Amino acid sequence: MKSRVVDYFISLVKIDSESKDELAMAQRMRDDLTAMGAEVVFDNAHVKTKGNVGNLLARFSGQIDKEPLLLCSHLDTVKPGKGIKPIVKDGKIFSDGSTILGADDKSGIVEIVEAIRRLQERQIAFAPIEVLLTISEEIGLFGGKNLDYSLLKAKTGYSLDSHRIGSVVIQAPTLNKFDIKVFGKESHSGACPERGISAIQIAAEAISKLKLGRIDEETTANIGIIKGGVARNIIPNEVTLEGEVRSHNIEKLEKITGAILNIFNETAQQYQVEVKNQIYKSRVDSKVTNDFPALKIDKNEEVVKIALQAAENIGLEPKVEIGGGGSDSNIFYSHGLNIPILGTGMQDVHSLKENISISDLEKGTLWIMEIIKEYSKRGIRNIS
């Protein structure tokens, strides 16, 4: 059975759009949204992100006099995302296994566009809508960070960038990135190992003292990259590590981040060597960067209630959730926008097994349609 939403999704995932290379996808969306009657503009975020196109904003004037509703998704995909060959099997859409699928976040784009298209076709009046499609979300939320916010008139809306249909994510953690460089002293590993200080050994010892993974219900920590050494017969004099701490609690975020750095410093201080009457001491350099702020929307906000009510209206199981990842909504929140995150049905994202069910694509589209209708009927009255 042919399905327009499936055909549209397949056509979009075939367009290469890895982060910083979203131009072809942006051009397609400009053409599609313009054909639907939207006014489409781009900002210049790509100048700062060093990509090839800026964020796309499409404005639908609507027929009901209310403030615009913002619907957001992102244009880019993770790697490997070139030459995607979608396959429909057992009611689901996969890639051929050599790439990701790109359901993150093209499922969100499809559900937004198809929902508006169906409302237009059925001549159902709706409030003004702003569709924001950001760039370089996957590599650091750079589209949201560099968005020209003067282009937006909407103050509230939804970002389609989570998993389960019916899920409304109202909280997401803030994140500290840390970069640690451990310095030792090189030496021949066979001829004179006693003259060296192994940066790898120091790093390993420090890591063994850390608690990583799930720290508590609010906090996680991880070291994701370790680089060091030049040859198997040279005691390594330098190791670099890249990691992160996430928490819904800013005090815990700073405490855990500080504890990690202290452990590395204290471990390094225990290592020194004397060579020809000269003392060599190991040391650590570190840098901490807050990558994005926390998202924290009250569950009683009207924007949350509308999404939950819309889910109930079409027979979905609505659920308010607290997320563990960051998204454009974190950045929007820091600019005063209440944008909870909605599930689109995407599964196993950022992997070669990424997939989405056809039924979820359809349910997601119906949910966005119902959200637009419910918003158009009720509007937003913020509690704060």
C-alpha positions in Angstrom: 0.0 0.0 0.0 1.5 3.3 -1.0 1.8 6.0 1.6 2.7 9.6 0.9 4.4 10.1 4.3 6.6 7.0 3.7 7.5 8.2 0.2 8.3 11.6 1.5 10.5 10.3 4.3 12.4 8.0 1.9 13.0 10.9 -0.5 14.4 13.0 2.3 16.7 10.4 3.8 18.3 9.9 0.4 19.5 13.5 0.5 23.0 13.7 2.0 23.0 16.1 5.0 25.8 15.3 7.4 26.5 18.2 9.8 28.0 21.3 8.0 26.8 19.9 4.7 23.0 20.5 4.9 22.7 22.7 1.7 21.0 20.2 -0.5 18.5 19.3 2.2 17.9 23.0 3.0 17.2 23.7 -0.6 14.7 20.8 -0.9 12.9 22.1 2.2 12.9 25.6 1.0 11.2 24.5 -2.2 8.7 22.2 -0.5 7.7 24.8 2.1 7.5 27.6 -0.4 5.2 25.5 -2.6 3.0 25.0 0.5 2.6 28.8 0.8 5.2 29.6 3.4 7.6 32.5 3.5 11.1 31.0 3.8 14.2 32.8 5.1 17.7 31.7 6.1 20.0 33.2 8.7 23.8 33.3 8.5 24.6 30.8 11.3 26.7 28.9 8.9 29.3 31.7 8.8 30.1 30.8 12.4 29.6 27.1 12.2 31.7 26.9 8.9 28.9 25.0 7.2 27.4 25.6 3.8 23.9 26.9 4.7 22.2 28.7 7.6 19.1 27.8 9.7 15.9 27.7 7.8 12.7 29.5 9.1 9.4 29.1 7.3 6.4 31.2 8.2 2.8 30.1 7.6 0.4 33.0 8.2 -2.5 30.8 9.3 -6.2 31.8 9.5 -6.7 32.1 13.3 -5.5 35.2 15.1 -3.0 33.9 17.7 0.7 34.1 18.4 2.7 31.7 16.1 3.4 28.2 17.2 7.0 27.1 16.6 7.7 23.6 15.2 11.4 22.6 15.1 13.5 19.8 13.8 17.2 19.7 12.5 18.5 19.3 9.0 21.7 17.5 9.8 22.4 13.8 10.4 25.4 12.1 12.1 28.0 10.1 10.2 28.0 7.8 8.2 25.1 9.5 6.5 26.1 9.7 2.8 24.5 7.6 0.2 21.7 6.3 2.4 19.7 3.5 0.8 16.4 3.1 2.7 14.8 -0.3 2.9 11.2 -1.1 3.9 10.8 -4.4 5.7 8.2 -5.8 8.1 6.5 -2.5 8.5 9.7 -0.6 9.3 12.2 1.5 7.4 15.9 0.8 7.8 19.1 1.7 5.9 20.9 -1.0 4.1 23.2 -1.4 7.1 26.2 0.6 5.7 24.9 4.0 6.9 22.6 5.5 9.5 19.0 6.0 8.4 18.6 9.7 9.2 15.3 9.3 11.0 17.1 11.5 13.5 15.8 14.0 12.6 14.1 13.7 9.2 11.2 11.9 10.8 10.6 15.1 12.7 10.7 17.1 9.5 8.4 14.8 7.7 5.8 14.8 10.5 5.8 18.6 10.7 5.5 19.1 6.9 3.0 16.4 6.3 0.8 17.6 9.3 0.6 21.1 7.8 0.0 19.8 4.3 -2.9 17.7 5.5 -4.5 20.5 7.4 -4.2 22.7 4.3 -5.7 20.0 2.1 -8.6 19.5 4.4 -9.1 23.2 4.7 -8.8 23.2 8.5 -8.0 26.6 9.9 -5.0 26.9 12.1 -3.0 29.6 13.9 0.2 31.0 12.4 3.1 28.5 12.4 6.8 29.0 12.3 8.9 25.9 11.1 12.5 26.1 12.2 15.0 23.7 10.7 18.4 24.0 12.3 21.9 23.1 11.2 24.7 21.3 12.9 22.6 20.1 15.9 24.4 16.8 16.0 27.8 18.2 16.6 27.1 20.6 19.4 23.7 22.3 18.9 25.5 24.9 16.8 22.5 25.9 14.8 20.5 26.8 17.9 23.5 28.5 19.5 24.1 30.8 16.5 20.4 31.3 15.4 19.3 34.8 14.6 16.6 34.9 17.3 15.3 38.2 15.9 13.7 36.2 13.1 11.4 34.4 15.5 8.0 35.7 16.5 6.9 32.5 18.3 7.6 32.2 22.0 6.6 28.6 22.5 6.3 25.4 20.5 7.8 22.0 20.1 11.0 20.4 19.0 10.6 17.0 17.3 13.7 15.2 18.4 13.0 12.3 20.7 11.9 8.7 20.5 8.5 7.4 21.7 5.3 8.8 20.1 3.3 10.5 22.8 6.4 11.4 24.9 6.8 15.0 26.0 10.3 15.7 27.3 10.2 18.7 29.6 13.6 18.4 31.3 17.1 17.8 29.9 20.5 18.2 31.6 23.2 20.8 31.3 26.6 19.5 30.2 30.2 20.3 31.0 32.8 19.1 28.4 36.3 18.6 29.8 39.6 18.2 28.1 42.5 16.8 30.1 46.1 16.6 29.0 48.5 14.5 31.1 52.2 15.1 30.7 54.9 12.6 31.7 58.4 12.1 30.3 59.4 10.0 27.3 62.1 7.4 27.5 63.1 4.2 25.8 60.9 1.5 27.3 63.6 -1.2 27.2 66.9 0.5 27.7 66.0 3.0 30.4 62.3 2.8 31.5 63.3 4.2 34.9 64.0 7.5 33.3 60.5 7.9 32.0 57.1 8.8 33.4 54.2 7.1 31.6 51.4 9.5 30.9 49.3 6.5 30.0 49.9 4.9 33.4 48.9 8.2 35.2 45.8 8.5 33.1 44.8 4.9 33.7 45.4 5.2 37.5 43.3 8.3 37.6 40.5 6.8 35.6 40.4 3.8 37.9 39.6 6.1 40.7 36.6 7.7 38.9 33.0 6.8 39.1 31.7 6.9 35.5 28.4 6.2 33.9 25.2 6.7 36.1 26.3 8.8 39.1 22.7 9.2 40.4 19.2 9.9 39.0 20.3 13.4 37.9 23.9 12.9 36.9 26.1 11.0 34.4 29.8 11.1 33.6 31.8 9.7 30.8 35.3 9.7 29.2 34.8 9.1 25.5 38.2 9.6 23.9 41.7 8.8 24.9 44.7 9.6 22.7 48.4 9.1 23.5 51.7 7.5 22.7 53.8 7.4 19.5 55.4 3.9 19.5 55.3 0.7 21.5 59.0 1.1 22.6 58.6 4.7 23.9 57.3 5.6 27.3 54.5 8.1 26.4 55.0 11.6 27.6 51.5 12.9 26.7 48.0 11.7 26.8 44.8 13.6 26.0 41.3 12.7 27.3 37.9 14.1 26.3 34.9 13.6 28.5 31.7 15.0 29.8 29.5 15.4 32.9 25.7 15.9 32.6 23.3 16.8 35.3 19.9 18.3 35.9 21.5 19.9 39.0 24.0 22.6 38.4 25.7 22.1 41.8 26.2 18.4 41.2 27.5 19.2 37.7 30.2 21.5 39.1 31.0 19.2 42.0 31.5 16.1 39.8 33.5 18.0 37.2 35.8 19.4 39.9 36.2 16.0 41.5 37.3 14.5 38.2 39.9 17.2 37.6 41.2 16.9 41.2 41.7 13.2 40.9 43.8 13.6 37.7 45.9 16.4 39.4 46.4 14.5 42.6 47.4 11.3 40.7 49.9 13.2 38.5 51.5 14.8 41.6 52.6 11.3 42.8 54.9 10.8 39.8 58.4 12.2 39.3 61.8 11.0 38.2 65.3 12.2 38.6 67.6 12.1 35.6 71.2 13.4 35.8 70.4 15.4 38.9 67.3 17.0 37.3 63.8 16.4 38.6 61.0 15.8 36.2 57.5 16.0 37.5 54.3 14.9 35.7 51.5 17.5 35.5 48.0 18.0 34.1 46.4 20.7 32.1 42.6 20.9 31.8 39.8 22.9 30.2 36.1 22.8 31.1 33.4 24.2 28.8 29.7 24.3 29.5 28.3 23.0 26.3 24.6 23.8 26.9 22.3 24.8 29.7 19.6 22.7 31.3 16.0 22.5 30.0 13.4 22.7 32.7 9.8 23.3 31.7 7.0 23.1 34.3 4.7 20.2 33.6 1.7 22.5 34.2 2.7 24.8 31.4 -0.1 25.1 28.8 2.3 24.0 26.0 2.8 20.7 27.8 -0.9 20.2 28.5 -1.7 20.8 24.8 0.7 18.1 23.6 -0.7 15.6 26.2 -4.3 16.4 25.4 -3.6 16.1 21.7 -2.1 12.7 22.2 -5.1 11.6 24.2 -7.4 12.9 21.5 -6.0 10.5 18.9 -5.6 7.5 21.2 -1.9 7.8 22.0 -0.5 7.1 25.5 0.7 10.5 26.6 3.7 10.7 29.0 5.8 13.5 30.5 9.5 12.5 30.6 12.8 13.7 31.8 15.6 13.3 29.2 19.3 12.6 29.5 20.5 14.2 26.2 20.8 17.7 25.0 18.9 19.2 22.1 18.1 22.5 20.5 15.4 23.0 23.1 18.1 23.4 25.7 19.4 26.4 23.8 16.0 27.8 23.1 15.1 27.7 26.8 18.2 29.8 27.6 16.7 32.4 25.2 13.3 32.4 27.0 11.5 30.0 24.7 9.4 27.1 26.1 10.0 24.3 23.6 9.4 20.8 25.0 10.7 17.8 23.0 8.4 15.4 21.3 9.0 11.8 20.2 8.9 11.0 16.5 9.2 7.2 16.6 12.9 7.1 15.7 14.7 4.1 17.1 18.4 3.0 17.5 19.6 6.4 16.4 23.3 7.1 15.7 23.8 3.5 14.7 23.7 1.4 11.5 20.5 -0.3 13.0 18.6 3.0 13.1 15.0 2.5 12.1 11.4 3.8 12.3 8.1 2.1 11.9 5.7 3.2 9.3 2.9 3.3 11.8 4.9 5.7 14.0 5.5 8.0 11.1 1.8 8.1 10.6 1.0 8.5 14.3 3.6 11.2 14.6 2.0 13.1 11.8 -1.5 12.8 13.3 -0.1 13.9 16.6 1.3 17.1 15.2 -1.9 17.8 13.3 -3.8 17.4 16.5 -1.4 19.6 18.4 -1.8 22.4 15.8 -5.6 22.1 16.1 -5.5 22.1 19.9 -3.2 25.1 20.0 -5.2 26.9 17.5 -8.3 26.4 19.7 -6.7 27.1 23.0 -3.6 29.2 22.6 -1.0 29.5 25.3 -1.3 31.0 28.7 2.0 30.5 30.5 1.9 30.0 34.2 5.0 32.1 34.8 
